Amino acid sequence: MTTQTIGTQRQIETIRVNQAGLVIALVLGGFHLMWAMIVASGLAQPLMDFIFWLHFIRPVYVIETFEPLRAAGLVLLTSIIGYVIGSVFALLWNRLNRG
């Protein structure tokens, strides 16, 4: 699809729905995988305490012990949500930018 903009032509590309879904799924799932690894290493509580301290907040959250099944559920769920968000974004983008 092309759009006329003050005498110039601009090409607007479509986004592949599956590819966009996978990219966002990997980003969200990857962040939560890193968080699970931080929890498993035992560094999560000191990290959270430090981050809250930097923001002038008294830490009120307690990080629980690592559970592999729970961590897998977290990564899986956030990956699924990321896939849905990426796919919906691509569908909306493609729909709004077609001629």
N, CA, C and O atoms as CSV, one atom per row, in Angstrom:
chain,resi,resn,atom,element,x,y,z
A,1,MET,N,N,0.844,-1.172,0.000
A,1,MET,CA,C,0.000,0.000,0.000
A,1,MET,C,C,0.885,1.229,0.000
A,1,MET,O,O,1.912,1.250,0.677
A,2,THR,N,N,0.512,2.230,-0.731
A,2,THR,CA,C,1.267,3.481,-0.750
A,2,THR,C,C,0.387,4.612,-0.247
A,2,THR,O,O,-0.835,4.583,-0.394
A,3,THR,N,N,1.016,5.588,0.335
A,3,THR,CA,C,0.312,6.754,0.849
A,3,THR,C,C,0.940,7.992,0.229
A,3,THR,O,O,2.164,8.119,0.212
A,4,GLN,N,N,0.133,8.894,-0.273
A,4,GLN,CA,C,0.625,10.140,-0.862
A,4,GLN,C,C,0.834,11.154,0.255
A,4,GLN,O,O,-0.103,11.490,0.980
A,5,THR,N,N,2.067,11.640,0.392
A,5,THR,CA,C,2.371,12.611,1.424
A,5,THR,C,C,3.125,13.778,0.801
A,5,THR,O,O,4.324,13.670,0.544
A,6,ILE,N,N,2.456,14.864,0.560
A,6,ILE,CA,C,3.033,16.100,0.012
A,6,ILE,C,C,3.993,15.795,-1.137
A,6,ILE,O,O,5.171,16.145,-1.086
A,7,GLY,N,N,3.481,15.150,-2.153
A,7,GLY,CA,C,4.256,14.930,-3.354
A,7,GLY,C,C,5.230,13.771,-3.319
A,7,GLY,O,O,5.877,13.492,-4.328
A,8,THR,N,N,5.358,13.090,-2.200
A,8,THR,CA,C,6.261,11.939,-2.131
A,8,THR,C,C,5.440,10.700,-1.857
A,8,THR,O,O,4.346,10.776,-1.297
A,9,GLN,N,N,5.971,9.559,-2.255
A,9,GLN,CA,C,5.294,8.301,-1.973
A,9,GLN,C,C,6.014,7.580,-0.858
A,9,GLN,O,O,7.243,7.530,-0.816
A,10,ARG,N,N,5.238,7.032,0.031
A,10,ARG,CA,C,5.799,6.312,1.165
A,10,ARG,C,C,5.190,4.919,1.177
A,10,ARG,O,O,3.975,4.770,1.054
A,11,GLN,N,N,6.019,3.910,1.322
A,11,GLN,CA,C,5.556,2.532,1.341
A,11,GLN,C,C,5.275,2.124,2.793
A,11,GLN,O,O,6.155,2.211,3.648
A,12,ILE,N,N,4.047,1.679,3.061
A,12,ILE,CA,C,3.701,1.184,4.391
A,12,ILE,C,C,3.656,-0.330,4.328
A,12,ILE,O,O,2.856,-0.910,3.594
A,13,GLU,N,N,4.512,-0.958,5.096
A,13,GLU,CA,C,4.631,-2.410,5.082
A,13,GLU,C,C,3.587,-3.048,5.993
A,13,GLU,O,O,3.176,-2.471,7.000
A,14,THR,N,N,3.175,-4.239,5.616
A,14,THR,CA,C,2.308,-5.006,6.505
A,14,THR,C,C,3.189,-5.793,7.472
A,14,THR,O,O,4.354,-6.070,7.188
A,15,ILE,N,N,2.625,-6.137,8.586
A,15,ILE,CA,C,3.348,-6.892,9.610
A,15,ILE,C,C,2.813,-8.317,9.611
A,15,ILE,O,O,1.601,-8.531,9.609
A,16,ARG,N,N,3.708,-9.278,9.615
A,16,ARG,CA,C,3.295,-10.676,9.692
A,16,ARG,C,C,2.768,-10.958,11.088
A,16,ARG,O,O,3.462,-10.739,12.081
A,17,VAL,N,N,1.541,-11.444,11.157
A,17,VAL,CA,C,0.860,-11.632,12.438
A,17,VAL,C,C,1.613,-12.628,13.311
A,17,VAL,O,O,1.882,-12.344,14.478
A,18,ASN,N,N,1.953,-13.777,12.769
A,18,ASN,CA,C,2.632,-14.810,13.557
A,18,ASN,C,C,4.008,-14.337,14.022
A,18,ASN,O,O,4.407,-14.591,15.159
A,19,GLN,N,N,4.721,-13.658,13.150
A,19,GLN,CA,C,6.056,-13.177,13.498
A,19,GLN,C,C,5.990,-12.123,14.608
A,19,GLN,O,O,6.800,-12.150,15.534
A,20,ALA,N,N,5.044,-11.212,14.520
A,20,ALA,CA,C,4.894,-10.195,15.564
A,20,ALA,C,C,4.527,-10.849,16.895
A,20,ALA,O,O,5.051,-10.475,17.944
A,21,GLY,N,N,3.624,-11.826,16.843
A,21,GLY,CA,C,3.252,-12.537,18.060
A,21,GLY,C,C,4.434,-13.238,18.698
A,21,GLY,O,O,4.609,-13.191,19.916
A,22,LEU,N,N,5.246,-13.889,17.878
A,22,LEU,CA,C,6.412,-14.600,18.409
A,22,LEU,C,C,7.449,-13.656,19.002
A,22,LEU,O,O,8.062,-13.961,20.025
A,23,VAL,N,N,7.642,-12.513,18.360
A,23,VAL,CA,C,8.626,-11.553,18.875
A,23,VAL,C,C,8.220,-11.052,20.261
A,23,VAL,O,O,9.034,-11.057,21.184
A,24,ILE,N,N,6.980,-10.625,20.408
A,24,ILE,CA,C,6.532,-10.113,21.704
A,24,ILE,C,C,6.483,-11.242,22.741
A,24,ILE,O,O,6.777,-11.018,23.915
A,25,ALA,N,N,6.114,-12.449,22.310
A,25,ALA,CA,C,6.122,-13.603,23.220
A,25,ALA,C,C,7.533,-13.859,23.745
A,25,ALA,O,O,7.715,-14.130,24.932
A,26,LEU,N,N,8.526,-13.774,22.869
A,26,LEU,CA,C,9.908,-13.982,23.297
A,26,LEU,C,C,10.387,-12.882,24.241
A,26,LEU,O,O,11.118,-13.151,25.193
A,27,VAL,N,N,9.977,-11.656,23.978
A,27,VAL,CA,C,10.397,-10.547,24.852
A,27,VAL,C,C,9.791,-10.708,26.249
A,27,VAL,O,O,10.511,-10.699,27.247
A,28,LEU,N,N,8.457,-10.855,26.316
A,28,LEU,CA,C,7.812,-10.980,27.633
A,28,LEU,C,C,8.231,-12.261,28.345
A,28,LEU,O,O,8.550,-12.243,29.533
A,29,GLY,N,N,8.227,-13.375,27.612
A,29,GLY,CA,C,8.653,-14.638,28.211
A,29,GLY,C,C,10.100,-14.588,28.659
A,29,GLY,O,O,10.449,-15.121,29.712
A,30,GLY,N,N,10.952,-13.943,27.855
A,30,GLY,CA,C,12.370,-13.824,28.204
A,30,GLY,C,C,12.605,-13.005,29.465
A,30,GLY,O,O,13.423,-13.372,30.308
A,31,PHE,N,N,11.879,-11.886,29.591
A,31,PHE,CA,C,12.006,-11.084,30.817
A,31,PHE,C,C,11.596,-11.892,32.041
A,31,PHE,O,O,12.255,-11.829,33.079
A,32,HIS,N,N,10.518,-12.646,31.923
A,32,HIS,CA,C,10.058,-13.417,33.070
A,32,HIS,C,C,10.937,-14.631,33.332
A,32,HIS,O,O,11.036,-15.081,34.474
A,33,LEU,N,N,11.575,-15.166,32.303
A,33,LEU,CA,C,12.556,-16.233,32.505
A,33,LEU,C,C,13.756,-15.695,33.277
A,33,LEU,O,O,14.276,-16.359,34.175
A,34,MET,N,N,14.197,-14.474,32.918
A,34,MET,CA,C,15.301,-13.854,33.657
A,34,MET,C,C,14.909,-13.628,35.120
A,34,MET,O,O,15.716,-13.859,36.021
A,35,TRP,N,N,13.674,-13.176,35.359
A,35,TRP,CA,C,13.217,-12.971,36.725
A,35,TRP,C,C,13.220,-14.294,37.495
A,35,TRP,O,O,13.656,-14.341,38.645
A,36,ALA,N,N,12.736,-15.363,36.868
A,36,ALA,CA,C,12.725,-16.671,37.521
A,36,ALA,C,C,14.144,-17.118,37.862
A,36,ALA,O,O,14.370,-17.720,38.912
A,37,MET,N,N,15.094,-16.828,36.984
A,37,MET,CA,C,16.487,-17.193,37.253
A,37,MET,C,C,17.063,-16.374,38.410
A,37,MET,O,O,17.855,-16.883,39.203
A,38,ILE,N,N,16.667,-15.121,38.499
A,38,ILE,CA,C,17.115,-14.281,39.618
A,38,ILE,C,C,16.540,-14.818,40.928
A,38,ILE,O,O,17.238,-14.864,41.941
A,39,VAL,N,N,15.266,-15.225,40.909
A,39,VAL,CA,C,14.650,-15.804,42.108
A,39,VAL,C,C,15.366,-17.090,42.481
A,39,VAL,O,O,15.672,-17.315,43.652
A,40,ALA,N,N,15.636,-17.939,41.491
A,40,ALA,CA,C,16.306,-19.216,41.749
A,40,ALA,C,C,17.706,-19.011,42.326
A,40,ALA,O,O,18.169,-19.818,43.131
A,41,SER,N,N,18.374,-17.945,41.923
A,41,SER,CA,C,19.732,-17.687,42.412
A,41,SER,C,C,19.752,-17.148,43.838
A,41,SER,O,O,20.803,-17.116,44.479
A,42,GLY,N,N,18.588,-16.724,44.334
A,42,GLY,CA,C,18.529,-16.161,45.683
A,42,GLY,C,C,18.825,-14.670,45.729
A,42,GLY,O,O,18.921,-14.097,46.814
A,43,LEU,N,N,18.970,-14.036,44.582
A,43,LEU,CA,C,19.307,-12.609,44.546
A,43,LEU,C,C,18.090,-11.694,44.415
A,43,LEU,O,O,18.233,-10.471,44.427
A,44,ALA,N,N,16.909,-12.268,44.291
A,44,ALA,CA,C,15.722,-11.456,44.022
A,44,ALA,C,C,15.382,-10.517,45.183
A,44,ALA,O,O,15.100,-9.339,44.961
A,45,GLN,N,N,15.405,-11.023,46.406
A,45,GLN,CA,C,15.030,-10.166,47.542
A,45,GLN,C,C,15.995,-9.002,47.719
A,45,GLN,O,O,15.547,-7.863,47.857
A,46,PRO,N,N,17.326,-9.250,47.720
A,46,PRO,CA,C,18.230,-8.096,47.823
A,46,PRO,C,C,18.078,-7.114,46.656
A,46,PRO,O,O,18.189,-5.902,46.845
A,47,LEU,N,N,17.829,-7.628,45.471
A,47,LEU,CA,C,17.639,-6.760,44.306
A,47,LEU,C,C,16.403,-5.886,44.477
A,47,LEU,O,O,16.461,-4.677,44.254
A,48,MET,N,N,15.285,-6.490,44.872
A,48,MET,CA,C,14.054,-5.722,45.076
A,48,MET,C,C,14.222,-4.710,46.211
A,48,MET,O,O,13.775,-3.569,46.099
A,49,ASP,N,N,14.860,-5.125,47.291
A,49,ASP,CA,C,15.099,-4.197,48.399
A,49,ASP,C,C,15.915,-2.991,47.935
A,49,ASP,O,O,15.622,-1.855,48.307
A,50,PHE,N,N,16.937,-3.247,47.123
A,50,PHE,CA,C,17.781,-2.174,46.616
A,50,PHE,C,C,17.002,-1.241,45.687
A,50,PHE,O,O,17.109,-0.019,45.792
A,51,ILE,N,N,16.218,-1.827,44.776
A,51,ILE,CA,C,15.441,-1.008,43.845
A,51,ILE,C,C,14.437,-0.136,44.593
A,51,ILE,O,O,14.295,1.047,44.285
A,52,PHE,N,N,13.742,-0.709,45.572
A,52,PHE,CA,C,12.803,0.091,46.368
A,52,PHE,C,C,13.544,1.183,47.134
A,52,PHE,O,O,13.076,2.319,47.204
A,53,TRP,N,N,14.693,0.845,47.706
A,53,TRP,CA,C,15.480,1.815,48.461
A,53,TRP,C,C,15.856,2.996,47.573
A,53,TRP,O,O,15.786,4.147,48.005
A,54,LEU,N,N,16.259,2.711,46.319
A,54,LEU,CA,C,16.623,3.781,45.388
A,54,LEU,C,C,15.447,4.710,45.102
A,54,LEU,O,O,15.640,5.893,44.821
A,55,HIS,N,N,14.244,4.181,45.173
A,55,HIS,CA,C,13.045,4.966,44.879
A,55,HIS,C,C,12.396,5.534,46.145
A,55,HIS,O,O,11.264,6.017,46.106
A,56,PHE,N,N,13.117,5.472,47.261
A,56,PHE,CA,C,12.620,6.005,48.526
A,56,PHE,C,C,11.345,5.290,48.981
A,56,PHE,O,O,10.441,5.911,49.541
A,57,ILE,N,N,11.284,3.988,48.735
A,57,ILE,CA,C,10.137,3.180,49.126
A,57,ILE,C,C,10.600,2.134,50.132
A,57,ILE,O,O,11.625,1.481,49.935
A,58,ARG,N,N,9.852,1.983,51.191
A,58,ARG,CA,C,10.159,0.941,52.162
A,58,ARG,C,C,9.668,-0.390,51.582
A,58,ARG,O,O,8.486,-0.528,51.265
A,59,PRO,N,N,10.566,-1.365,51.442
A,59,PRO,CA,C,10.161,-2.645,50.852
A,59,PRO,C,C,9.082,-3.333,51.683
A,59,PRO,O,O,9.225,-3.508,52.893
A,60,VAL,N,N,8.007,-3.716,51.012
A,60,VAL,CA,C,6.924,-4.410,51.697
A,60,VAL,C,C,6.689,-5.807,51.110
A,60,VAL,O,O,5.929,-6.600,51.666
A,61,TYR,N,N,7.340,-6.096,49.996
A,61,TYR,CA,C,7.149,-7.379,49.341
A,61,TYR,C,C,8.219,-8.367,49.773
A,61,TYR,O,O,9.378,-8.002,49.972
A,62,VAL,N,N,7.819,-9.612,49.915
A,62,VAL,CA,C,8.746,-10.678,50.268
A,62,VAL,C,C,8.766,-11.666,49.115
A,62,VAL,O,O,7.723,-12.183,48.715
A,63,ILE,N,N,9.954,-11.927,48.581
A,63,ILE,CA,C,10.107,-12.877,47.482
A,63,ILE,C,C,10.085,-14.283,48.068
A,63,ILE,O,O,10.851,-14.602,48.977
A,64,GLU,N,N,9.208,-15.109,47.542
A,64,GLU,CA,C,9.101,-16.482,48.036
A,64,GLU,C,C,10.198,-17.346,47.438
A,64,GLU,O,O,10.927,-16.914,46.545
A,65,THR,N,N,10.311,-18.580,47.940
A,65,THR,CA,C,11.321,-19.489,47.428
A,65,THR,C,C,10.954,-19.935,46.015
A,65,THR,O,O,9.787,-19.940,45.624
A,66,PHE,N,N,11.968,-20.301,45.279
A,66,PHE,CA,C,11.807,-20.697,43.881
A,66,PHE,C,C,11.101,-22.042,43.782
A,66,PHE,O,O,11.419,-22.985,44.506
A,67,GLU,N,N,10.130,-22.109,42.863
A,67,GLU,CA,C,9.443,-23.359,42.548
A,67,GLU,C,C,9.485,-23.527,41.028
A,67,GLU,O,O,8.909,-22.710,40.310
A,68,PRO,N,N,10.154,-24.566,40.524
A,68,PRO,CA,C,10.317,-24.726,39.072
A,68,PRO,C,C,8.993,-24.774,38.296
A,68,PRO,O,O,8.890,-24.168,37.230
A,69,LEU,N,N,7.996,-25.471,38.803
A,69,LEU,CA,C,6.724,-25.577,38.089
A,69,LEU,C,C,6.018,-24.222,38.016
A,69,LEU,O,O,5.436,-23.860,36.994
A,70,ARG,N,N,6.083,-23.501,39.102
A,70,ARG,CA,C,5.482,-22.163,39.138
A,70,ARG,C,C,6.201,-21.223,38.180
A,70,ARG,O,O,5.564,-20.421,37.498
A,71,ALA,N,N,7.539,-21.322,38.127
A,71,ALA,CA,C,8.323,-20.494,37.211
A,71,ALA,C,C,7.983,-20.828,35.760
A,71,ALA,O,O,7.862,-19.933,34.923
A,72,ALA,N,N,7.831,-22.109,35.468
A,72,ALA,CA,C,7.462,-22.515,34.103
A,72,ALA,C,C,6.084,-21.967,33.738
A,72,ALA,O,O,5.871,-21.522,32.610
A,73,GLY,N,N,5.152,-21.996,34.686
A,73,GLY,CA,C,3.827,-21.434,34.451
A,73,GLY,C,C,3.889,-19.948,34.188
A,73,GLY,O,O,3.187,-19.441,33.314
A,74,LEU,N,N,4.729,-19.236,34.942
A,74,LEU,CA,C,4.900,-17.790,34.745
A,74,LEU,C,C,5.420,-17.491,33.343
A,74,LEU,O,O,4.880,-16.635,32.641
A,75,VAL,N,N,6.468,-18.199,32.944
A,75,VAL,CA,C,7.067,-17.960,31.626
A,75,VAL,C,C,6.083,-18.331,30.518
A,75,VAL,O,O,5.950,-17.597,29.539
A,76,LEU,N,N,5.395,-19.460,30.665
A,76,LEU,CA,C,4.434,-19.899,29.653
A,76,LEU,C,C,3.280,-18.906,29.517
A,76,LEU,O,O,2.923,-18.514,28.406
A,77,LEU,N,N,2.703,-18.502,30.639
A,77,LEU,CA,C,1.568,-17.589,30.608
A,77,LEU,C,C,1.942,-16.234,30.003
A,77,LEU,O,O,1.203,-15.694,29.180
A,78,THR,N,N,3.083,-15.691,30.412
A,78,THR,CA,C,3.475,-14.391,29.868
A,78,THR,C,C,3.843,-14.494,28.386
A,78,THR,O,O,3.648,-13.539,27.635
A,79,SER,N,N,4.371,-15.635,27.963
A,79,SER,CA,C,4.656,-15.832,26.543
A,79,SER,C,C,3.361,-15.881,25.730
A,79,SER,O,O,3.278,-15.297,24.649
A,80,ILE,N,N,2.365,-16.572,26.249
A,80,ILE,CA,C,1.067,-16.637,25.563
A,80,ILE,C,C,0.444,-15.246,25.467
A,80,ILE,O,O,-0.053,-14.850,24.412
A,81,ILE,N,N,0.476,-14.518,26.564
A,81,ILE,CA,C,-0.065,-13.150,26.562
A,81,ILE,C,C,0.704,-12.283,25.568
A,81,ILE,O,O,0.101,-11.486,24.850
A,82,GLY,N,N,2.030,-12.431,25.519
A,82,GLY,CA,C,2.842,-11.680,24.566
A,82,GLY,C,C,2.494,-12.017,23.126
A,82,GLY,O,O,2.453,-11.136,22.267
A,83,TYR,N,N,2.242,-13.305,22.864
A,83,TYR,CA,C,1.863,-13.711,21.513
A,83,TYR,C,C,0.539,-13.067,21.103
A,83,TYR,O,O,0.392,-12.586,19.980
A,84,VAL,N,N,-0.411,-13.063,22.020
A,84,VAL,CA,C,-1.714,-12.466,21.728
A,84,VAL,C,C,-1.566,-10.959,21.487
A,84,VAL,O,O,-2.140,-10.426,20.537
A,85,ILE,N,N,-0.811,-10.280,22.331
A,85,ILE,CA,C,-0.611,-8.835,22.180
A,85,ILE,C,C,0.058,-8.523,20.839
A,85,ILE,O,O,-0.389,-7.630,20.121
A,86,GLY,N,N,1.118,-9.246,20.500
A,86,GLY,CA,C,1.811,-9.017,19.240
A,86,GLY,C,C,0.930,-9.293,18.032
A,86,GLY,O,O,0.953,-8.544,17.056
A,87,SER,N,N,0.155,-10.367,18.098
A,87,SER,CA,C,-0.732,-10.723,16.986
A,87,SER,C,C,-1.830,-9.689,16.808
A,87,SER,O,O,-2.122,-9.278,15.684
A,88,VAL,N,N,-2.437,-9.268,17.902
A,88,VAL,CA,C,-3.498,-8.256,17.816
A,88,VAL,C,C,-2.934,-6.947,17.281
A,88,VAL,O,O,-3.567,-6.285,16.458
A,89,PHE,N,N,-1.748,-6.572,17.744
A,89,PHE,CA,C,-1.116,-5.356,17.218
A,89,PHE,C,C,-0.925,-5.457,15.710
A,89,PHE,O,O,-1.258,-4.523,14.980
A,90,ALA,N,N,-0.393,-6.581,15.236
A,90,ALA,CA,C,-0.149,-6.754,13.801
A,90,ALA,C,C,-1.462,-6.719,13.013
A,90,ALA,O,O,-1.537,-6.091,11.957
A,91,LEU,N,N,-2.484,-7.387,13.521
A,91,LEU,CA,C,-3.779,-7.373,12.843
A,91,LEU,C,C,-4.340,-5.960,12.753
A,91,LEU,O,O,-4.830,-5.548,11.701
A,92,LEU,N,N,-4.268,-5.214,13.861
A,92,LEU,CA,C,-4.763,-3.829,13.850
A,92,LEU,C,C,-3.946,-2.961,12.912
A,92,LEU,O,O,-4.506,-2.180,12.143
A,93,TRP,N,N,-2.635,-3.089,12.968
A,93,TRP,CA,C,-1.758,-2.313,12.099
A,93,TRP,C,C,-2.103,-2.572,10.629
A,93,TRP,O,O,-2.280,-1.636,9.849
A,94,ASN,N,N,-2.193,-3.839,10.266
A,94,ASN,CA,C,-2.481,-4.188,8.882
A,94,ASN,C,C,-3.853,-3.687,8.450
A,94,ASN,O,O,-4.028,-3.229,7.321
A,95,ARG,N,N,-4.808,-3.775,9.342
A,95,ARG,CA,C,-6.172,-3.339,9.018
A,95,ARG,C,C,-6.241,-1.822,8.845
A,95,ARG,O,O,-6.883,-1.327,7.918
A,96,LEU,N,N,-5.585,-1.096,9.732
A,96,LEU,CA,C,-5.631,0.362,9.685
A,96,LEU,C,C,-4.816,0.950,8.536
A,96,LEU,O,O,-5.059,2.084,8.123
A,97,ASN,N,N,-3.862,0.198,8.023
A,97,ASN,CA,C,-2.965,0.742,6.998
A,97,ASN,C,C,-3.200,0.151,5.616
A,97,ASN,O,O,-2.338,0.273,4.747
A,98,ARG,N,N,-4.317,-0.472,5.397
A,98,ARG,CA,C,-4.580,-0.954,4.041
A,98,ARG,C,C,-5.415,0.073,3.280
A,98,ARG,O,O,-6.119,0.888,3.876
A,99,GLY,N,N,-5.324,0.016,1.974
A,99,GLY,CA,C,-5.944,1.040,1.154
A,99,GLY,C,C,-7.342,0.820,0.774
A,99,GLY,O,O,-7.930,1.648,0.079
